[in-house]
Amino acid sequence: MKWIIILAIVAGVIWAANRSKPVSAKRKLRQNAQKQNKSLSTTYVTRQGKTAQADGAFRAWTSGNLDDMVSALETKTNLIDRHFLLMGIVDQAYKHRNDPDSAVLLRKVAEMHLSEFPEIKPALKKEMDGVLPRVTTFQKYATFLMENKEYEEAIEVCERAIEEGLHDGTKSGFEGRIERIKKKMNA
């Protein structure tokens, strides 16, 4: 019987303490949104110095879900989110490149990314404060081509990366990658 009384007192104290707490502005907004069946989970991004609501391409590439990313390929978006969407698809397809469907997807989207890169590059460089980030599509596609004994094409991808001013994050860069491809080609 004493336990029931103690529990009732503790519950009453907790209830009173919670009731006396001021409701934060964020909590009020959440409560009002729930009342109106609205969501506060709208995501905003900054692109080229302007704030904008995130679109389907942004949500797809940040999800990491390959199906979502492929579905968003036709989404009209800004160049930055387009770049990361294409690179994300290549990254995911590359992981499963031994699967024929993934290999086809990898080839298709890597070619798409390489063809769109001249348009993407200035926006990407501006967005990254004048520094081009590592663009993994070039290195992964070159590796994929090399593995499929498409040596000339792999060298062309590396040369293109060099022309674009990209680096693959290795000590020898794309130049060293070309040398390794040539050794494989002549072996």
C-alpha positions, -999 to +999 in steps of 0.1 A: +000+000+000+029+024+008+043+018-027+011+028-044+010+060-024+047+067-032+042+060-069+011+083-069+031+111-053+060+107-077+037+106-107+019+138-094+052+156-089+064+146-125+030+157-139+031+190-121+068+197-131+060+190-168+029+212-167+048+241-152+076+240-179+073+267-205+066+252-240+094+260-263+087+278-296+099+248-316+076+225-296+046+249-302+053+249-339+055+211-339+022+209-320+005+234-343+018+216-374+005+183-361-028+199-355-029+211-391-015+178-404+016+196-417+052+184-416+081+205-404+106+183-421+112+205-451+148+205-461+166+235-474+199+237-492+222+265-503+230+264-539+251+291-556+247+313-526+209+310-525+187+291-502+162+267-519+139+239-509+156+205-515+142+187-545+137+150-554+173+148-568+188+160-536+166+136-515+175+107-538+213+111-537+213+118-500+192+087-494+219+064-508+192+042-522+200+032-557+164+027-568+155+062-556+185+077-573+178+060-607+142+072-604+154+107-600+176+107-631+149+126-650+143+151-623+151+187-633+175+200-607+205+223-602+239+213-614+253+205-580+226+180-570+227+166-606+265+160-601+261+142-568+231+122-580+251+109-610+282+102-589+261+085-563+246+061-589+280+053-603+294+047-567+265+023-559+266+005-593+304+001-590+300-018-558+280-044-577+297-041-611+300-079-615+262-080-618+253-075-655+225-050-647+247-030-624+275-030-651+251-016-677+239+010-653+274+020-643+285+024-679+253+044-689+254+068-659+292+072-660+290+082-696+262+106-688+282+121-660+313+125-681+293+142-709+276+166-685+307+174-665+319+203-686+286+221-677+287+209-641+323+218-634+320+256-632+290+254-608+308+227-587+340+247-585+320+278-575+300+259-549+332+244-534+349+278-530+371+274-561+384+239-554+372+209-574+364+180-551+374+145-559+350+132-586+350+094-581+331+087-614+363+092-633+384+067-613+357+041-609+347+042-645+384+039-656+388+009-633+357-007-646+368-002-682+403-016-673+388-047-657+368-053-689+400-050-709+388-017-725+422-002-720+421+026-745+388+038-732+401+036-696+431+057-706+408+082-723+388+086-691+420+093-671+432+118-697+399+135-696+402+137-658+436+153-661+422+178-686+395+187-662+420+193-634+409+164-613+429+142-590+420+107-579+433+110-543+463+087-549+499+096-548+505+092-585+471+106-596+455+098-629+490+099-646+500+069-625+467+052-632+474+056-670+509+040-665+493+011-647+467+006-674+494+006-701+514-021-682+482-042-680+476-035-717+511-047-727+512-077-704 
